[in-house]
Amino acid sequence: MISRISLFFAAALMTWSSAGAQEVKRPPLRVPPVTDAVARFVPSGWRLETDKVREADLNGDGRPDAAFVISNGGTAEDSAVVKHVLVLALRGDDGKLHRSIVNDAAVLDGDEGGVFGDPFEDLTVERGAVVITHYGGSRDRWGFTHRYRFQNGEWKLIGLTIGSTDTLNLEHYDNQDINLSTGLVEASEKGGDDGEPQKRETSGSYYELEVAPANAAPAVDGRAAVGEWPGYSVLLNDKAQVIRNRRFWKGPDDLSVRLHAVRLGDNLFICAEVTDDEVTAGDTVSLLTRRGLKIRPRESKKVASEKGYIFEARYSLTEIARAAKPDDKYIAENLAMMLDPASEYGDTQGFQLPVSIEIIDRDKQKYRAVFSTHISGSPYPGAIRIFRQGTLTLSSDVEH
């Protein structure tokens, strides 16, 4: 949901960030590659946020690693806007800490929280995952929590919690708790923004595809080549995920699907690897709006595979946005701002569009089991969430 809060945060973030970047000259950020203690990573002119140093096993090797934040500015001695930089270090066989990540985008700076002040709230470690919490705003209060886990040699975003409230409408809230590893979202809301119909208290679950930017466009050829669909996927293979004709479903070999998605510019690419024991011409994969209207792809291909078939398609994100939110006259502009590489809009939360993916198994000319990213009985449709480069996988964005 793109709300008044999101628009305020985006505009303020761009204004304050650009102003801060032009006005503040900071000491060089040269973090050494290896040290024997956290404090020795801190460069001259910077300080360690000592109350947020966490030492725990982050990569599963039984040795205590380190997650911490170093900062500059924001003190009586240095009144410049505080800048926060995340540092993650892994302990090696030599017993020393080895620099893994130095990132200044994962933790917001002091001028990015609105009138509420510095939005950086906490850094913790939960079950081996690095957890970063922010809270800010003015009348409109927003908060989000990112959970990163070290897996397959990368720091992957595995969880994202987003929430908003209105201090002048105490009953209003809008919350989403997202498991990026599975795509499952738990959501709840009440009230609404100014000028919108007020929603009664609502809660439910759905699945969303987490869409990462691609370096090259996948070939829409129905072949799903190795490495062509990196990132996250959603697996539909359980009876609870059958949205219609559940009694006809005989198990994962009868019908199941793994969904992938990436984007390049305005193009959204979707791949469905479908297991189906009886493939027919009537078997379909469709992208649907909340109202059940099909969104046509620019191109698509369905090819038989060893266990069923593979469906690949290319859509226009702008066309999806307009179909998904026909009453939002700013949806195309908001999306364009999100997709612009020069814009900082949506860096941390992604951009969500309420559309579902439906897989229909039509055996012997009859409609059979139907899988969907919409969950039966939920008030929410499925969704896709589009992320900017550098959010789904943490990388070092500071020169050493």
ZITAKA-V374963 format. One record per backbone hydrogen bond with DSSP energy under -1.0 kcal/mol. CO is the residue of the C=O (numbers start at 1). NH is the residue of the N-H. E is the energy in kcal/mol with one decimal. If there is no record, write none. Layout:
co	nh	e
CO	NH	E
CO	NH	E
This chain:
co	nh	e
3	7	-2.0
4	8	-2.3
5	9	-2.7
6	10	-2.5
7	11	-2.4
8	12	-2.6
9	13	-2.6
10	14	-2.2
11	15	-2.2
12	16	-3.2
13	17	-2.3
14	18	-2.0
15	19	-2.1
16	20	-2.8
17	21	-2.4
18	22	-1.5
19	23	-1.8
20	24	-2.1
28	30	-1.0
33	99	-3.2
35	97	-2.4
38	41	-2.2
39	42	-1.1
43	46	-1.8
47	71	-2.7
48	50	-1.7
49	52	-2.1
54	67	-2.8
56	65	-2.4
66	89	-2.7
67	54	-2.9
68	87	-2.8
69	49	-2.7
70	85	-2.2
71	47	-2.6
72	83	-2.5
78	75	-2.6
80	74	-2.4
82	110	-2.7
83	72	-1.7
85	70	-2.3
86	103	-2.6
87	68	-2.2
88	100	-2.8
88	101	-2.0
89	66	-2.7
90	98	-3.2
92	95	-1.9
96	92	-2.7
97	35	-2.1
98	90	-2.5
101	88	-2.2
102	397	-1.5
103	86	-3.0
109	112	-1.7
113	137	-3.0
114	117	-1.7
119	135	-2.2
122	133	-2.5
124	131	-3.0
126	129	-2.1
129	126	-2.4
130	148	-2.9
131	124	-2.4
132	146	-2.4
133	121	-2.7
133	122	-1.5
134	144	-1.4
136	142	-2.5
137	116	-1.2
139	167	-2.7
140	138	-1.3
141	165	-2.5
142	136	-2.7
143	163	-2.5
144	134	-2.3
145	161	-2.4
146	132	-2.5
147	158	-3.2
147	159	-1.4
148	130	-2.9
149	156	-2.7
151	154	-1.6
154	151	-2.9
155	394	-2.6
156	149	-2.8
158	180	-1.5
159	147	-2.5
160	178	-3.0
161	145	-2.3
162	176	-2.7
163	143	-2.4
164	174	-1.6
165	141	-1.7
166	169	-1.5
169	172	-2.4
173	190	-2.4
174	164	-1.1
175	188	-2.0
176	162	-2.9
177	186	-2.4
178	160	-2.0
179	183	-2.9
183	208	-2.4
184	179	-2.7
185	206	-1.6
186	177	-2.5
187	204	-2.2
188	175	-3.1
189	202	-2.7
190	173	-2.0
191	199	-2.8
193	196	-1.9
199	191	-3.3
202	189	-2.4
204	187	-2.9
206	185	-3.0
207	383	-1.6
209	385	-2.8
211	387	-2.4
212	263	-1.9
219	221	-1.9
225	228	-2.1
234	259	-2.9
236	257	-2.2
238	241	-1.9
239	242	-1.6
241	372	-1.2
244	370	-1.7
245	248	-1.6
246	249	-1.3
251	254	-1.4
251	255	-1.8
256	275	-2.9
257	236	-3.0
258	273	-2.7
259	234	-1.7
260	271	-2.1
262	269	-3.1
263	214	-3.2
264	267	-2.0
266	317	-3.5
267	264	-2.2
268	315	-3.3
269	262	-1.8
270	313	-2.2
271	260	-2.4
272	311	-2.5
273	258	-1.7
274	309	-2.1
275	256	-1.7
280	283	-1.4
284	360	-2.4
286	358	-2.7
287	295	-2.9
288	356	-2.3
289	292	-2.0
293	289	-2.2
299	314	-2.6
301	312	-2.6
303	310	-2.8
307	276	-2.1
308	305	-2.4
309	274	-2.4
310	303	-2.4
311	272	-3.0
312	301	-2.5
313	270	-2.3
314	298	-3.1
314	299	-1.3
315	268	-2.7
316	320	-2.1
317	321	-2.8
318	322	-2.3
319	323	-1.9
320	324	-2.9
321	325	-2.2
325	328	-1.6
328	331	-1.3
330	334	-2.7
331	335	-2.3
332	336	-2.5
333	337	-2.1
334	338	-1.8
335	339	-2.4
336	340	-1.3
340	343	-1.7
344	347	-1.5
346	350	-1.3
351	386	-2.6
353	355	-1.7
353	384	-2.0
356	288	-3.1
357	373	-1.5
358	286	-2.6
359	371	-2.1
360	284	-1.5
361	368	-1.9
363	366	-2.1
369	361	-1.7
370	243	-2.8
370	244	-1.1
371	359	-2.7
373	207	-2.6
375	378	-2.4
383	209	-2.1
384	353	-2.8
385	211	-3.2
386	351	-1.9
388	391	-1.4
392	157	-2.8
